[in-house]
Amino acid sequence: MNESPDIIAAQHSTFKDYVALAKPRLATSVVFSAGAGYLIGTPAFDLWMFTLLLIGGFLVVASSNAFNQVIERSQDALMDRTKDRPVPAGRLTPFRALIAATAMGLVGLALLYYINPRSAGFGALSLFIYTAVYTPLKGVTPLAVFIGAIPGAIPFMLGWVAANNDFDIEAGTLFAIQFFWQFPHFWAIAWILDEDYKKAGYNLLPTGKRDNGSAIQAVFYTVWTLIISLIPATGLTGTLELSIAGGIAVAVAGFLFLWKSWNLFKEQTVSSAKKLMFASIIYMPLVQVIYVIDAFV
């Protein structure tokens, strides 16, 4: 017997809500970092392991996002940007969302464990810190951003670990690049959404407001991102190397990123914060692509 159009529409809507729970665009961008780390570090490309990394990494990030939405459902309901998410809007119950989050996390970690135990360990660490430490701290202190930068920096490094079953200076450098990049990236977003965040009791800019202190810290961490991104060109990071041409390309991308960060300091407007946000979104995958190309040329 054919199902009625109303039932089909309801099923489609529920499916869309479960997809939204995972924040697929964010999860995909994070998995891009893991894939880049794998390609940079792999001694011999293995399509099966690469596929497991992408799927497992996606599910772990999706699980983190889902747990986050369950924990923050009351705060999400207060903000314009998030009030229509499935849990605060009431389209998914917290229990169902927890079941989905748990299932995605367990399957994702199992796939990473199949690659090697270290990959699963870092995946589990990322999931735990994001869910159990960063998320509860967001409403308490702006320092939560520093904690959140740890799981946010793991994917780039995770790709290397998946390829080599090892954590050394190479993986640590990839971690550091993405760790420092997150501060100007996230603070640009926090600058744009400061009023909305404050509706839910969040003060996520480093000084708690749009001022010189917050802007100069964005510049400071952008400078460190640029410096660390160029260290592989010096030959000091083991087998993680960057050619002269690659170093020049990374430097150009970095100075453009720094320019937008400096403009935020000079102008301190929402418009300049949006430009910095877009520059940061372009910078990280661009640098990762440069690293990948450089590794294969």
Protein Blocks (a to p, Z undefined) as FASTA:
>chain_A
ZZdfklmmmmmmmmmmmmmmnommlmmmmmmmmmmmmmmmpmbdcfklmmmmmmmmmmmm
mmmmmmmmmmmmmmmmmpmklmmgmklnopacfklmmmmmmmmmmmmmmmmmmmpmklmm
mmmmmmmmmmmmmmmmmmmomklmmmmmmmmmmmmmmmmmmmnopacfklmmmmmmmmmm
mmmmmmmmmmmmmmmmmmnopafbfnopacfklmmmmmmmmmmmmmmmmmmmnopnojac
cdfklmmmmmmmmmmmmmmmmmmmmnopaklmmmmmmmmmmmmmmmmmmmmmmmmZZ
